[in-house]
Amino acid sequence: MSDKVLMENMLLLLKSTTEVFVHGSLESSTKAVHNVIKNGLDDIIKLQDDLYNKMTECGWYKVQNVESKCIKQTLRKLESNN
């Protein structure tokens, strides 16, 4: 398995773990539990950010800039659906 595939899998795992931590923090029954989960969430977000940056450096995670014209068209389309 290539480094790229391993890092993609790690990124997906971190993203799904983030969701668990978010829900856990929202549903926590005490402030102490909330703080523990929030600290874990902060750690997971940092790991995800570090991994994303490394993948971007390697050219494995490409980000495209979207023209403001495209954003405005999409917003108009969404607004017309409501």
PDB file of N, CA, C and O in Angstrom:
ATOM      1  N   MET A   1       0.852  -1.173   0.000  1.00  0.00           N
ATOM      2  CA  MET A   1       0.000   0.000   0.000  1.00  0.00           C
ATOM      3  C   MET A   1       0.897   1.235   0.000  1.00  0.00           C
ATOM      4  O   MET A   1       1.877   1.296   0.743  1.00  0.00           O
ATOM      5  N   SER A   2       0.564   2.211  -0.828  1.00  0.00           N
ATOM      6  CA  SER A   2       1.387   3.416  -0.955  1.00  0.00           C
ATOM      7  C   SER A   2       1.158   4.379   0.216  1.00  0.00           C
ATOM      8  O   SER A   2       0.151   4.305   0.921  1.00  0.00           O
ATOM      9  N   ASP A   3       2.119   5.276   0.396  1.00  0.00           N
ATOM     10  CA  ASP A   3       1.986   6.303   1.443  1.00  0.00           C
ATOM     11  C   ASP A   3       0.743   7.143   1.209  1.00  0.00           C
ATOM     12  O   ASP A   3       0.050   7.516   2.155  1.00  0.00           O
ATOM     13  N   LYS A   4       0.461   7.440  -0.060  1.00  0.00           N
ATOM     14  CA  LYS A   4      -0.712   8.254  -0.383  1.00  0.00           C
ATOM     15  C   LYS A   4      -1.987   7.576   0.087  1.00  0.00           C
ATOM     16  O   LYS A   4      -2.838   8.216   0.705  1.00  0.00           O
ATOM     17  N   VAL A   5      -2.127   6.294  -0.198  1.00  0.00           N
ATOM     18  CA  VAL A   5      -3.332   5.556   0.199  1.00  0.00           C
ATOM     19  C   VAL A   5      -3.434   5.477   1.722  1.00  0.00           C
ATOM     20  O   VAL A   5      -4.514   5.642   2.289  1.00  0.00           O
ATOM     21  N   LEU A   6      -2.306   5.224   2.373  1.00  0.00           N
ATOM     22  CA  LEU A   6      -2.316   5.180   3.842  1.00  0.00           C
ATOM     23  C   LEU A   6      -2.750   6.519   4.431  1.00  0.00           C
ATOM     24  O   LEU A   6      -3.555   6.561   5.362  1.00  0.00           O
ATOM     25  N   MET A   7      -2.218   7.604   3.892  1.00  0.00           N
ATOM     26  CA  MET A   7      -2.567   8.925   4.414  1.00  0.00           C
ATOM     27  C   MET A   7      -4.019   9.286   4.106  1.00  0.00           C
ATOM     28  O   MET A   7      -4.680   9.930   4.921  1.00  0.00           O
ATOM     29  N   GLU A   8      -4.518   8.882   2.948  1.00  0.00           N
ATOM     30  CA  GLU A   8      -5.931   9.113   2.629  1.00  0.00           C
ATOM     31  C   GLU A   8      -6.817   8.375   3.626  1.00  0.00           C
ATOM     32  O   GLU A   8      -7.812   8.922   4.100  1.00  0.00           O
ATOM     33  N   ASN A   9      -6.456   7.135   3.943  1.00  0.00           N
ATOM     34  CA  ASN A   9      -7.228   6.362   4.915  1.00  0.00           C
ATOM     35  C   ASN A   9      -7.151   6.981   6.306  1.00  0.00           C
ATOM     36  O   ASN A   9      -8.148   7.030   7.027  1.00  0.00           O
ATOM     37  N   MET A  10      -5.965   7.453   6.677  1.00  0.00           N
ATOM     38  CA  MET A  10      -5.821   8.117   7.973  1.00  0.00           C
ATOM     39  C   MET A  10      -6.670   9.377   8.035  1.00  0.00           C
ATOM     40  O   MET A  10      -7.298   9.658   9.056  1.00  0.00           O
ATOM     41  N   LEU A  11      -6.690  10.133   6.949  1.00  0.00           N
ATOM     42  CA  LEU A  11      -7.483  11.364   6.914  1.00  0.00           C
ATOM     43  C   LEU A  11      -8.971  11.046   7.065  1.00  0.00           C
ATOM     44  O   LEU A  11      -9.679  11.724   7.810  1.00  0.00           O
ATOM     45  N   LEU A  12      -9.440  10.029   6.367  1.00  0.00           N
ATOM     46  CA  LEU A  12     -10.848   9.626   6.500  1.00  0.00           C
ATOM     47  C   LEU A  12     -11.163   9.180   7.925  1.00  0.00           C
ATOM     48  O   LEU A  12     -12.222   9.506   8.462  1.00  0.00           O
ATOM     49  N   LEU A  13     -10.252   8.442   8.530  1.00  0.00           N
ATOM     50  CA  LEU A  13     -10.456   7.995   9.909  1.00  0.00           C
ATOM     51  C   LEU A  13     -10.505   9.185  10.862  1.00  0.00           C
ATOM     52  O   LEU A  13     -11.352   9.234  11.754  1.00  0.00           O
ATOM     53  N   LEU A  14      -9.608  10.133  10.676  1.00  0.00           N
ATOM     54  CA  LEU A  14      -9.615  11.320  11.540  1.00  0.00           C
ATOM     55  C   LEU A  14     -10.900  12.129  11.359  1.00  0.00           C
ATOM     56  O   LEU A  14     -11.447  12.650  12.331  1.00  0.00           O
ATOM     57  N   LYS A  15     -11.377  12.233  10.131  1.00  0.00           N
ATOM     58  CA  LYS A  15     -12.620  12.977   9.890  1.00  0.00           C
ATOM     59  C   LYS A  15     -13.800  12.303  10.575  1.00  0.00           C
ATOM     60  O   LYS A  15     -14.632  12.978  11.181  1.00  0.00           O
ATOM     61  N   SER A  16     -13.883  10.984  10.486  1.00  0.00           N
ATOM     62  CA  SER A  16     -15.010  10.290  11.131  1.00  0.00           C
ATOM     63  C   SER A  16     -14.875  10.338  12.651  1.00  0.00           C
ATOM     64  O   SER A  16     -15.878  10.417  13.361  1.00  0.00           O
ATOM     65  N   THR A  17     -13.644  10.292  13.151  1.00  0.00           N
ATOM     66  CA  THR A  17     -13.424  10.401  14.595  1.00  0.00           C
ATOM     67  C   THR A  17     -13.835  11.785  15.089  1.00  0.00           C
ATOM     68  O   THR A  17     -14.373  11.926  16.187  1.00  0.00           O
ATOM     69  N   THR A  18     -13.580  12.800  14.274  1.00  0.00           N
ATOM     70  CA  THR A  18     -13.987  14.163  14.628  1.00  0.00           C
ATOM     71  C   THR A  18     -15.491  14.229  14.847  1.00  0.00           C
ATOM     72  O   THR A  18     -15.960  14.858  15.795  1.00  0.00           O
ATOM     73  N   GLU A  19     -16.248  13.577  13.965  1.00  0.00           N
ATOM     74  CA  GLU A  19     -17.712  13.574  14.110  1.00  0.00           C
ATOM     75  C   GLU A  19     -18.135  12.958  15.442  1.00  0.00           C
ATOM     76  O   GLU A  19     -19.042  13.460  16.105  1.00  0.00           O
ATOM     77  N   VAL A  20     -17.470  11.865  15.829  1.00  0.00           N
ATOM     78  CA  VAL A  20     -17.794  11.206  17.094  1.00  0.00           C
ATOM     79  C   VAL A  20     -17.516  12.139  18.267  1.00  0.00           C
ATOM     80  O   VAL A  20     -18.318  12.239  19.196  1.00  0.00           O
ATOM     81  N   PHE A  21     -16.376  12.820  18.215  1.00  0.00           N
ATOM     82  CA  PHE A  21     -16.030  13.736  19.297  1.00  0.00           C
ATOM     83  C   PHE A  21     -16.989  14.928  19.352  1.00  0.00           C
ATOM     84  O   PHE A  21     -17.344  15.380  20.441  1.00  0.00           O
ATOM     85  N   VAL A  22     -17.408  15.436  18.208  1.00  0.00           N
ATOM     86  CA  VAL A  22     -18.360  16.555  18.194  1.00  0.00           C
ATOM     87  C   VAL A  22     -19.669  16.127  18.849  1.00  0.00           C
ATOM     88  O   VAL A  22     -20.189  16.827  19.718  1.00  0.00           O
ATOM     89  N   HIS A  23     -20.194  14.992  18.437  1.00  0.00           N
ATOM     90  CA  HIS A  23     -21.449  14.516  19.022  1.00  0.00           C
ATOM     91  C   HIS A  23     -21.283  14.228  20.516  1.00  0.00           C
ATOM     92  O   HIS A  23     -22.177  14.505  21.315  1.00  0.00           O
ATOM     93  N   GLY A  24     -20.139  13.674  20.875  1.00  0.00           N
ATOM     94  CA  GLY A  24     -19.884  13.404  22.289  1.00  0.00           C
ATOM     95  C   GLY A  24     -19.856  14.667  23.122  1.00  0.00           C
ATOM     96  O   GLY A  24     -20.378  14.697  24.237  1.00  0.00           O
ATOM     97  N   SER A  25     -19.248  15.708  22.582  1.00  0.00           N
ATOM     98  CA  SER A  25     -19.192  16.964  23.339  1.00  0.00           C
ATOM     99  C   SER A  25     -20.571  17.599  23.453  1.00  0.00           C
ATOM    100  O   SER A  25     -20.905  18.196  24.477  1.00  0.00           O
ATOM    101  N   LEU A  26     -21.364  17.469  22.405  1.00  0.00           N
ATOM    102  CA  LEU A  26     -22.725  18.025  22.459  1.00  0.00           C
ATOM    103  C   LEU A  26     -23.616  17.278  23.439  1.00  0.00           C
ATOM    104  O   LEU A  26     -24.491  17.875  24.066  1.00  0.00           O
ATOM    105  N   GLU A  27     -23.399  15.986  23.572  1.00  0.00           N
ATOM    106  CA  GLU A  27     -24.254  15.146  24.408  1.00  0.00           C
ATOM    107  C   GLU A  27     -23.678  14.886  25.795  1.00  0.00           C
ATOM    108  O   GLU A  27     -24.295  14.174  26.588  1.00  0.00           O
ATOM    109  N   SER A  28     -22.516  15.443  26.105  1.00  0.00           N
ATOM    110  CA  SER A  28     -21.875  15.150  27.389  1.00  0.00           C
ATOM    111  C   SER A  28     -22.752  15.617  28.546  1.00  0.00           C
ATOM    112  O   SER A  28     -23.398  16.663  28.494  1.00  0.00           O
ATOM    113  N   SER A  29     -22.745  14.793  29.590  1.00  0.00           N
ATOM    114  CA  SER A  29     -23.665  15.045  30.702  1.00  0.00           C
ATOM    115  C   SER A  29     -23.092  15.974  31.769  1.00  0.00           C
ATOM    116  O   SER A  29     -23.847  16.570  32.536  1.00  0.00           O
ATOM    117  N   THR A  30     -21.788  16.103  31.825  1.00  0.00           N
ATOM    118  CA  THR A  30     -21.177  16.982  32.826  1.00  0.00           C
ATOM    119  C   THR A  30     -20.111  17.847  32.173  1.00  0.00           C
ATOM    120  O   THR A  30     -19.637  17.552  31.075  1.00  0.00           O
ATOM    121  N   LYS A  31     -19.750  18.898  32.851  1.00  0.00           N
ATOM    122  CA  LYS A  31     -18.711  19.796  32.355  1.00  0.00           C
ATOM    123  C   LYS A  31     -17.366  19.065  32.255  1.00  0.00           C
ATOM    124  O   LYS A  31     -16.601  19.287  31.317  1.00  0.00           O
ATOM    125  N   ALA A  32     -17.089  18.199  33.223  1.00  0.00           N
ATOM    126  CA  ALA A  32     -15.819  17.459  33.209  1.00  0.00           C
ATOM    127  C   ALA A  32     -15.732  16.553  31.979  1.00  0.00           C
ATOM    128  O   ALA A  32     -14.692  16.497  31.323  1.00  0.00           O
ATOM    129  N   VAL A  33     -16.811  15.848  31.667  1.00  0.00           N
ATOM    130  CA  VAL A  33     -16.841  14.974  30.494  1.00  0.00           C
ATOM    131  C   VAL A  33     -16.713  15.822  29.232  1.00  0.00           C
ATOM    132  O   VAL A  33     -15.975  15.479  28.309  1.00  0.00           O
ATOM    133  N   HIS A  34     -17.434  16.920  29.208  1.00  0.00           N
ATOM    134  CA  HIS A  34     -17.374  17.829  28.059  1.00  0.00           C
ATOM    135  C   HIS A  34     -15.938  18.304  27.818  1.00  0.00           C
ATOM    136  O   HIS A  34     -15.473  18.324  26.679  1.00  0.00           O
ATOM    137  N   ASN A  35     -15.245  18.681  28.882  1.00  0.00           N
ATOM    138  CA  ASN A  35     -13.876  19.180  28.739  1.00  0.00           C
ATOM    139  C   ASN A  35     -12.922  18.108  28.230  1.00  0.00           C
ATOM    140  O   ASN A  35     -12.053  18.391  27.404  1.00  0.00           O
ATOM    141  N   VAL A  36     -13.077  16.883  28.715  1.00  0.00           N
ATOM    142  CA  VAL A  36     -12.223  15.785  28.248  1.00  0.00           C
ATOM    143  C   VAL A  36     -12.456  15.539  26.760  1.00  0.00           C
ATOM    144  O   VAL A  36     -11.507  15.389  25.991  1.00  0.00           O
ATOM    145  N   ILE A  37     -13.718  15.501  26.366  1.00  0.00           N
ATOM    146  CA  ILE A  37     -14.032  15.263  24.953  1.00  0.00           C
ATOM    147  C   ILE A  37     -13.574  16.432  24.093  1.00  0.00           C
ATOM    148  O   ILE A  37     -13.069  16.229  22.989  1.00  0.00           O
ATOM    149  N   LYS A  38     -13.745  17.649  24.587  1.00  0.00           N
ATOM    150  CA  LYS A  38     -13.298  18.823  23.825  1.00  0.00           C
ATOM    151  C   LYS A  38     -11.795  18.814  23.631  1.00  0.00           C
ATOM    152  O   LYS A  38     -11.307  19.145  22.550  1.00  0.00           O
ATOM    153  N   ASN A  39     -11.054  18.440  24.662  1.00  0.00           N
ATOM    154  CA  ASN A  39      -9.599  18.354  24.525  1.00  0.00           C
ATOM    155  C   ASN A  39      -9.218  17.295  23.481  1.00  0.00           C
ATOM    156  O   ASN A  39      -8.307  17.504  22.680  1.00  0.00           O
ATOM    157  N   GLY A  40      -9.917  16.172  23.499  1.00  0.00           N
ATOM    158  CA  GLY A  40      -9.691  15.134  22.495  1.00  0.00           C
ATOM    159  C   GLY A  40     -10.019  15.648  21.102  1.00  0.00           C
ATOM    160  O   GLY A  40      -9.291  15.369  20.149  1.00  0.00           O
ATOM    161  N   LEU A  41     -11.109  16.395  20.977  1.00  0.00           N
ATOM    162  CA  LEU A  41     -11.503  16.969  19.695  1.00  0.00           C
ATOM    163  C   LEU A  41     -10.436  17.934  19.191  1.00  0.00           C
ATOM    164  O   LEU A  41     -10.089  17.915  18.010  1.00  0.00           O
ATOM    165  N   ASP A  42      -9.921  18.770  20.072  1.00  0.00           N
ATOM    166  CA  ASP A  42      -8.849  19.695  19.685  1.00  0.00           C
ATOM    167  C   ASP A  42      -7.628  18.930  19.159  1.00  0.00           C
ATOM    168  O   ASP A  42      -7.014  19.336  18.171  1.00  0.00           O
ATOM    169  N   ASP A  43      -7.284  17.825  19.823  1.00  0.00           N
ATOM    170  CA  ASP A  43      -6.145  17.009  19.383  1.00  0.00           C
ATOM    171  C   ASP A  43      -6.407  16.389  18.013  1.00  0.00           C
ATOM    172  O   ASP A  43      -5.523  16.376  17.157  1.00  0.00           O
ATOM    173  N   ILE A  44      -7.607  15.880  17.806  1.00  0.00           N
ATOM    174  CA  ILE A  44      -7.963  15.246  16.529  1.00  0.00           C
ATOM    175  C   ILE A  44      -7.933  16.288  15.405  1.00  0.00           C
ATOM    176  O   ILE A  44      -7.442  16.005  14.312  1.00  0.00           O
ATOM    177  N   ILE A  45      -8.452  17.476  15.666  1.00  0.00           N
ATOM    178  CA  ILE A  45      -8.453  18.528  14.651  1.00  0.00           C
ATOM    179  C   ILE A  45      -7.020  18.919  14.294  1.00  0.00           C
ATOM    180  O   ILE A  45      -6.721  19.149  13.122  1.00  0.00           O
ATOM    181  N   LYS A  46      -6.141  18.996  15.275  1.00  0.00           N
ATOM    182  CA  LYS A  46      -4.726  19.309  15.011  1.00  0.00           C
ATOM    183  C   LYS A  46      -4.094  18.213  14.160  1.00  0.00           C
ATOM    184  O   LYS A  46      -3.387  18.510  13.197  1.00  0.00           O
ATOM    185  N   LEU A  47      -4.339  16.954  14.500  1.00  0.00           N
ATOM    186  CA  LEU A  47      -3.793  15.846  13.712  1.00  0.00           C
ATOM    187  C   LEU A  47      -4.300  15.899  12.273  1.00  0.00           C
ATOM    188  O   LEU A  47      -3.539  15.699  11.326  1.00  0.00           O
ATOM    189  N   GLN A  48      -5.588  16.169  12.123  1.00  0.00           N
ATOM    190  CA  GLN A  48      -6.180  16.244  10.783  1.00  0.00           C
ATOM    191  C   GLN A  48      -5.547  17.371   9.991  1.00  0.00           C
ATOM    192  O   GLN A  48      -5.242  17.206   8.810  1.00  0.00           O
ATOM    193  N   ASP A  49      -5.350  18.500  10.621  1.00  0.00           N
ATOM    194  CA  ASP A  49      -4.747  19.648   9.946  1.00  0.00           C
ATOM    195  C   ASP A  49      -3.303  19.348   9.530  1.00  0.00           C
ATOM    196  O   ASP A  49      -2.893  19.669   8.415  1.00  0.00           O
ATOM    197  N   ASP A  50      -2.537  18.729  10.436  1.00  0.00           N
ATOM    198  CA  ASP A  50      -1.155  18.368  10.119  1.00  0.00           C
ATOM    199  C   ASP A  50      -1.098  17.382   8.953  1.00  0.00           C
ATOM    200  O   ASP A  50      -0.271  17.528   8.053  1.00  0.00           O
ATOM    201  N   LEU A  51      -1.961  16.395   8.970  1.00  0.00           N
ATOM    202  CA  LEU A  51      -1.985  15.396   7.905  1.00  0.00           C
ATOM    203  C   LEU A  51      -2.406  16.024   6.583  1.00  0.00           C
ATOM    204  O   LEU A  51      -1.806  15.748   5.544  1.00  0.00           O
ATOM    205  N   TYR A  52      -3.429  16.864   6.616  1.00  0.00           N
ATOM    206  CA  TYR A  52      -3.877  17.568   5.412  1.00  0.00           C
ATOM    207  C   TYR A  52      -2.736  18.391   4.822  1.00  0.00           C
ATOM    208  O   TYR A  52      -2.508  18.361   3.613  1.00  0.00           O
ATOM    209  N   ASN A  53      -2.019  19.127   5.673  1.00  0.00           N
ATOM    210  CA  ASN A  53      -0.903  19.955   5.199  1.00  0.00           C
ATOM    211  C   ASN A  53       0.192  19.100   4.570  1.00  0.00           C
ATOM    212  O   ASN A  53       0.750  19.474   3.538  1.00  0.00           O
ATOM    213  N   LYS A  54       0.503  17.966   5.175  1.00  0.00           N
ATOM    214  CA  LYS A  54       1.521  17.076   4.624  1.00  0.00           C
ATOM    215  C   LYS A  54       1.069  16.520   3.271  1.00  0.00           C
ATOM    216  O   LYS A  54       1.864  16.458   2.333  1.00  0.00           O
ATOM    217  N   MET A  55      -0.186  16.121   3.165  1.00  0.00           N
ATOM    218  CA  MET A  55      -0.708  15.598   1.903  1.00  0.00           C
ATOM    219  C   MET A  55      -0.682  16.680   0.822  1.00  0.00           C
ATOM    220  O   MET A  55      -0.398  16.394  -0.341  1.00  0.00           O
ATOM    221  N   THR A  56      -0.977  17.917   1.207  1.00  0.00           N
ATOM    222  CA  THR A  56      -0.941  19.027   0.256  1.00  0.00           C
ATOM    223  C   THR A  56       0.490  19.267  -0.222  1.00  0.00           C
ATOM    224  O   THR A  56       0.728  19.486  -1.410  1.00  0.00           O
ATOM    225  N   GLU A  57       1.438  19.225   0.713  1.00  0.00           N
ATOM    226  CA  GLU A  57       2.852  19.382   0.353  1.00  0.00           C
ATOM    227  C   GLU A  57       3.288  18.328  -0.669  1.00  0.00           C
ATOM    228  O   GLU A  57       4.052  18.623  -1.588  1.00  0.00           O
ATOM    229  N   CYS A  58       2.801  17.113  -0.501  1.00  0.00           N
ATOM    230  CA  CYS A  58       3.166  16.002  -1.394  1.00  0.00           C
ATOM    231  C   CYS A  58       2.383  16.028  -2.703  1.00  0.00           C
ATOM    232  O   CYS A  58       2.658  15.245  -3.612  1.00  0.00           O
ATOM    233  N   GLY A  59       1.405  16.931  -2.797  1.00  0.00           N
ATOM    234  CA  GLY A  59       0.589  17.015  -4.008  1.00  0.00           C
ATOM    235  C   GLY A  59      -0.509  15.976  -4.063  1.00  0.00           C
ATOM    236  O   GLY A  59      -1.074  15.729  -5.128  1.00  0.00           O
ATOM    237  N   TRP A  60      -0.821  15.364  -2.933  1.00  0.00           N
ATOM    238  CA  TRP A  60      -1.834  14.302  -2.878  1.00  0.00           C
ATOM    239  C   TRP A  60      -3.217  14.816  -2.527  1.00  0.00           C
ATOM    240  O   TRP A  60      -4.193  14.076  -2.649  1.00  0.00           O
ATOM    241  N   TYR A  61      -3.324  16.034  -2.106  1.00  0.00           N
ATOM    242  CA  TYR A  61      -4.614  16.626  -1.741  1.00  0.00           C
ATOM    243  C   TYR A  61      -4.649  17.975  -2.417  1.00  0.00           C
ATOM    244  O   TYR A  61      -4.074  18.944  -1.921  1.00  0.00           O
ATOM    245  N   LYS A  62      -5.311  18.038  -3.527  1.00  0.00           N
ATOM    246  CA  LYS A  62      -5.322  19.265  -4.320  1.00  0.00           C
ATOM    247  C   LYS A  62      -6.555  20.113  -3.988  1.00  0.00           C
ATOM    248  O   LYS A  62      -7.672  19.612  -3.863  1.00  0.00           O
ATOM    249  N   VAL A  63      -6.307  21.388  -3.853  1.00  0.00           N
ATOM    250  CA  VAL A  63      -7.370  22.335  -3.561  1.00  0.00           C
ATOM    251  C   VAL A  63      -7.506  23.264  -4.756  1.00  0.00           C
ATOM    252  O   VAL A  63      -6.518  23.800  -5.259  1.00  0.00           O
ATOM    253  N   GLN A  64      -8.734  23.444  -5.201  1.00  0.00           N
ATOM    254  CA  GLN A  64      -8.978  24.349  -6.320  1.00  0.00           C
ATOM    255  C   GLN A  64      -9.648  25.617  -5.804  1.00  0.00           C
ATOM    256  O   GLN A  64     -10.552  25.571  -4.970  1.00  0.00           O
ATOM    257  N   ASN A  65      -9.186  26.734  -6.315  1.00  0.00           N
ATOM    258  CA  ASN A  65      -9.860  27.990  -6.016  1.00  0.00           C
ATOM    259  C   ASN A  65     -11.074  28.101  -6.928  1.00  0.00           C
ATOM    260  O   ASN A  65     -11.004  27.803  -8.120  1.00  0.00           O
ATOM    261  N   VAL A  66     -12.165  28.528  -6.357  1.00  0.00           N
ATOM    262  CA  VAL A  66     -13.398  28.683  -7.118  1.00  0.00           C
ATOM    263  C   VAL A  66     -13.605  30.172  -7.392  1.00  0.00           C
ATOM    264  O   VAL A  66     -13.484  31.007  -6.495  1.00  0.00           O
ATOM    265  N   GLU A  67     -13.913  30.478  -8.618  1.00  0.00           N
ATOM    266  CA  GLU A  67     -14.159  31.875  -8.972  1.00  0.00           C
ATOM    267  C   GLU A  67     -15.417  32.360  -8.274  1.00  0.00           C
ATOM    268  O   GLU A  67     -16.376  31.608  -8.100  1.00  0.00           O
ATOM    269  N   SER A  68     -15.401  33.625  -7.879  1.00  0.00           N
ATOM    270  CA  SER A  68     -16.557  34.190  -7.184  1.00  0.00           C
ATOM    271  C   SER A  68     -17.814  34.120  -8.058  1.00  0.00           C
ATOM    272  O   SER A  68     -18.925  34.016  -7.539  1.00  0.00           O
ATOM    273  N   LYS A  69     -17.642  34.176  -9.369  1.00  0.00           N
ATOM    274  CA  LYS A  69     -18.769  34.064 -10.296  1.00  0.00           C
ATOM    275  C   LYS A  69     -19.498  32.727 -10.098  1.00  0.00           C
ATOM    276  O   LYS A  69     -20.728  32.686 -10.081  1.00  0.00           O
ATOM    277  N   CYS A  70     -18.742  31.647  -9.949  1.00  0.00           N
ATOM    278  CA  CYS A  70     -19.339  30.321  -9.742  1.00  0.00           C
ATOM    279  C   CYS A  70     -20.066  30.249  -8.403  1.00  0.00           C
ATOM    280  O   CYS A  70     -21.128  29.637  -8.294  1.00  0.00           O
ATOM    281  N   ILE A  71     -19.484  30.876  -7.395  1.00  0.00           N
ATOM    282  CA  ILE A  71     -20.119  30.886  -6.072  1.00  0.00           C
ATOM    283  C   ILE A  71     -21.440  31.636  -6.138  1.00  0.00           C
ATOM    284  O   ILE A  71     -22.444  31.177  -5.593  1.00  0.00           O
ATOM    285  N   LYS A  72     -21.445  32.780  -6.799  1.00  0.00           N
ATOM    286  CA  LYS A  72     -22.666  33.584  -6.922  1.00  0.00           C
ATOM    287  C   LYS A  72     -23.740  32.836  -7.699  1.00  0.00           C
ATOM    288  O   LYS A  72     -24.918  32.894  -7.347  1.00  0.00           O
ATOM    289  N   GLN A  73     -23.338  32.131  -8.760  1.00  0.00           N
ATOM    290  CA  GLN A  73     -24.306  31.343  -9.533  1.00  0.00           C
ATOM    291  C   GLN A  73     -24.918  30.246  -8.671  1.00  0.00           C
ATOM    292  O   GLN A  73     -26.125  30.013  -8.723  1.00  0.00           O
ATOM    293  N   THR A  74     -24.097  29.580  -7.887  1.00  0.00           N
ATOM    294  CA  THR A  74     -24.597  28.522  -7.017  1.00  0.00           C
ATOM    295  C   THR A  74     -25.537  29.081  -5.964  1.00  0.00           C
ATOM    296  O   THR A  74     -26.575  28.483  -5.679  1.00  0.00           O
ATOM    297  N   LEU A  75     -25.188  30.214  -5.388  1.00  0.00           N
ATOM    298  CA  LEU A  75     -26.055  30.850  -4.390  1.00  0.00           C
ATOM    299  C   LEU A  75     -27.414  31.231  -5.012  1.00  0.00           C
ATOM    300  O   LEU A  75     -28.459  31.008  -4.402  1.00  0.00           O
ATOM    301  N   ARG A  76     -27.393  31.795  -6.201  1.00  0.00           N
ATOM    302  CA  ARG A  76     -28.660  32.155  -6.871  1.00  0.00           C
ATOM    303  C   ARG A  76     -29.499  30.910  -7.122  1.00  0.00           C
ATOM    304  O   ARG A  76     -30.716  30.924  -6.939  1.00  0.00           O
ATOM    305  N   LYS A  77     -28.844  29.840  -7.541  1.00  0.00           N
ATOM    306  CA  LYS A  77     -29.550  28.589  -7.809  1.00  0.00           C
ATOM    307  C   LYS A  77     -30.193  28.040  -6.530  1.00  0.00           C
ATOM    308  O   LYS A  77     -31.342  27.600  -6.545  1.00  0.00           O
ATOM    309  N   LEU A  78     -29.443  28.070  -5.429  1.00  0.00           N
ATOM    310  CA  LEU A  78     -29.970  27.578  -4.159  1.00  0.00           C
ATOM    311  C   LEU A  78     -31.120  28.466  -3.670  1.00  0.00           C
ATOM    312  O   LEU A  78     -32.125  27.966  -3.167  1.00  0.00           O
ATOM    313  N   GLU A  79     -30.966  29.775  -3.820  1.00  0.00           N
ATOM    314  CA  GLU A  79     -32.010  30.695  -3.386  1.00  0.00           C
ATOM    315  C   GLU A  79     -33.281  30.516  -4.196  1.00  0.00           C
ATOM    316  O   GLU A  79     -34.380  30.668  -3.662  1.00  0.00           O
ATOM    317  N   SER A  80     -33.149  30.196  -5.468  1.00  0.00           N
ATOM    318  CA  SER A  80     -34.343  30.016  -6.313  1.00  0.00           C
ATOM    319  C   SER A  80     -35.076  28.733  -5.980  1.00  0.00           C
ATOM    320  O   SER A  80     -36.256  28.597  -6.303  1.00  0.00           O
ATOM    321  N   ASN A  81     -34.403  27.789  -5.342  1.00  0.00           N
ATOM    322  CA  ASN A  81     -35.033  26.517  -4.950  1.00  0.00           C
ATOM    323  C   ASN A  81     -35.842  26.650  -3.674  1.00  0.00           C
ATOM    324  O   ASN A  81     -36.632  25.762  -3.354  1.00  0.00           O
ATOM    325  N   ASN A  82     -35.667  27.730  -2.944  1.00  0.00           N
ATOM    326  CA  ASN A  82     -36.393  27.910  -1.665  1.00  0.00           C
ATOM    327  C   ASN A  82     -37.642  28.664  -1.852  1.00  0.00           C
ATOM    328  O   ASN A  82     -38.369  28.903  -0.887  1.00  0.00           O
TER     329      ASN A  82
END
